[in-house]
Amino acid sequence: MTKVSDLRVAAVQSNIIWQNVEGNLAYLSKLLSPLSGSTDIIVLPEMFSTGFTMSPSVVTPDEQEITILWMKNMAADFSSAICGSIVFSEKEKYYNRFIWVDENGNYSFYDKQHLFSFAGEHLHYTPGNEKLVIQYKGWRILPQICYDLRFSESSMNVLGHYDILLYVANFPSARQYAWDHLLIARAIENQSYTIGVNRVGIDGNNHEYGGGTVILSYNGTPLSTAGKEEQIITYSLRFDDQMAFRTQFPFLNDIKVFG
């Protein structure tokens, strides 16, 4: 795929209807309609079709397939990639799976590695054991999911092997300070554009989510930010600017991997 120097990103900070796949897909179809033809990547929150549920069996096999088909259709119709995580069942196991689909139907996935044991996620889902670096329009993108944010080794950008660090989340208001500041830390330490997409609203367990979706530069500076309400933020990332910064400050060459 030909390299695009400026990559247009749309980060979707949405509310989520609790455990209602078809309702969420219908709602998102309307919410995203202004983005058609105007962006390269649409990023949705973690578990965008259900909310952060510990009852993965509420998603039927048919609903799982409907969600994947919806993503493929949206990507084709909007001429963009679309991504986010969903409840995914495979070989009698459940995963919190990040799905990436581009406008040509190319499909990639990443399974959340750090399951949120504080909420019992590890009791219902199987952790992933592989990283994924997506190649898209000449850019390299590393997807992560929510709790992964707390573990810097998960995103270690050894020798600059990726260009965009992408987090999708259901990060509650009670830990908003951690969300805001860990994202900045990850951008700075990895010298990478960093995108954090969170949800808003209240889920079926009465947990409140305060948004804070943000697009950060490779030096941690906010480029576009969302407040506490439902909102879509956009920004065009500039590849040459990031590479010039890494050349001027070649800190990634000094990363050491221990253990």
N, C-alpha and C positions, 0 to 999 in steps of 0.2 A: 504494500500500500504506500502511496506517495506521502512523503513527509509534509505535514502542515505546520508552518512556523507558529501560527497563532491558533490555539485550540480553544473553542468556545465551550464553556462548561455551564450547565444549569443545575444548581443544587436545590432540591425540592424539600422544604421543611413543611410537612403536612401533618394533619391530624390523621388518626387511624381508627376505623370502626372496629371494635373489639371482635375478633374471631369471625369476621364476615368477609370472606374472600371475594365473592361476586360484588358485594356492596363497595368494597374498597377499589376494585378494578374499575367499576363504573364511575366512582367519584374521581379517581385519578385521571380517567380518560377526559373528563371535563376540565379538571384543574390544569392539565398539561397542554390543552389545545392551543394556547397562544405560542407554544414553543415550536410548533411545526415548521421545519425548514430554517430555523433561526439559531440552532445550536448543534454542536458536535456530540456532546455527551449529556444525558439526563441521569442524574443520580438521585435515587430514592432511599428512604431510611431502611434500617434493619427491620426485617419481618413486616414489610410494608403492606402485606395483604391480610395480616391477622393481628398485629401488635405482638409484643414480647410474651407469647403464651408458653406455659409449661404443660399444655395439653396438646401436643402435636397431632394426636389422632383426630382432632376436630377438622383437619384438612384432609379431604378425601382424595383418592388418586385422581378422580376426574377434575377436582379443583386444582390440583397440582399441574395437571396437563393444561388446563384452561389458562392458568397464570403464565406458563411458559409460552403458550401460543399468543396470549395478549402481549407479552413483551416482544415477541418476534414481529407481530403485526404493528405495534407502535414504532419499533425501530425502523421498519420498512416505510411506514406511512410518513414518519417525521424526518426521514433521511438522517438518522443519528443513531448512536449507540444508546442503550438504556441499561441501567443496572441497579441492583439493590439486593437485599437478602430476603429469603423466604423459608418457611418450613418445607423440608424436602425429605421424602421417604424413599429409601433405596435398600433393597435386600434386607428388609425387616428391621432397618435401623433408621433413625431420624437424624437429620443434620440441620443446623442453622447455616444455610448455604447461600453464599453470594453468587448471583447469576449475572453474567454479562452477555448481552446480545447486541451485535452491531447491525447496521442497515442491510448488510448482505447475508444475514442469517448466521454469521459466525458466532459460536457459542463457547463460553468458558465458565468455569466455576471455581470457587474457593470455599472450603468448609472451615468455619470458625474454629480456630485452634484453642483459644483460651475460653473455656466455658465458664459462665458466671456462677460459681459454686455457692455464692452468698444467697442466690435466689433458687438454687437447686437445678440449674440448667444442666449440670453434668449428670443428673439422674434421669434425664429425659432425652438427651441428645448425645450423639457420638462426636468426639472432637476430630477435626481434620489433622493431617500430619504433613501437609505439603504446602509450600508457598506457591503463589501464582503471580507471574509478571505478564500482564496483558500487553500485546503489541498492537497499537492502534494509531494509524496515520503518522507513523514515525516516532511516536511517543511510547514510553514504557511506563506502565501503571501498576502499582502494587496495591491490591485491595486488602482491607482489614475490616473486622467487625467489632464494634463496641468495646467490650472488655479487653480486646487485643491492645487497645490504646495504652493500657497501664504497663505494658511489658515492652521495653525499648528494644530488646533483642529481636522481637518479631519484625521490626521495620528497619533494622540496621542496613544502611545503604552502602554496603561494601563496594568501594571503587565506583560509586555512582551507577549501580546497575538498574536503577529506575529513575524516572523523571517526575512522577506524580504519586503522592501517597494519599490514599483514599480510604476514609473511615465512614461506614454507615452505622447508625446507632439508634438505640432507644435508651438514652442516657438521662436518668431522672433528675429533676430539679434539685433534689437533696444533695446531689454531687456535681452540681453545675460548675463550681469553682475548679474541680479537678478536670472536667471536660475542657473548659476554656484554656487552662494553663498547660495541660499535657499536650494539646494539639500544637500550641506554640513551641513547646520544647521539641516535639518530634520534627517540626518544620526546620528549626534551627539546627538540630544535631544531624539531620540528614540532608541539609541544603536542598530541600525539595519543596516544590509547590505541594501544599497539603490542604486537602478538602475534608471537612468534617460535616456530615449531614445527620442532623438529629430530628426527632419528631416533636410535636407539641400535643397538648391535650391531656386527658386523663384516661388511663386504661381500665380494663375490667377488674384489676386488683386495687383500684383507687390510687395508683401511682401517678404523680403529676410530672409532665415533661415540659421543660422551659425553652426548648429550641437551642439557640446559640449556634446555629449552622453558620459556617464560616469558610471562606476561601483565603488561604494564607500564602504569602510569597515564600520563596526559598530562604529568606532571612527572618521569617516569623512575623512579618508585617501583615496585618489584615488588609486584604484587597477588596473584599465584599463581605458584609456581615448581615445576619438576620437577627431580629429581636425575639420576642417571646410568642409572637403570633404566627399563624400560617403564612408562609411567604416562599417565593421562589427567587433566589439570587443568582446572578449570572456574572461571568467574567471571562475575558479572553486571555489565556495563558500564553506567554511569549517564550518560546524555546531558546532563542538566542540570548535573551537576557539572563536566563538561569545558567546557561553554559558559561557565559562571560563571568558571572559571579563565582562559579565553581573554579574557573581558571585563575581568577584573581586570588581566591582564598581556597587553596586545594586541601582542605581539612579532611575530605573523605579518604584521601590516600593514607591517612594515619590511623584509620580504624583498625583495632586489634580484636580478633575473635578468640575468646578464651574457652577452654573446656572442649 
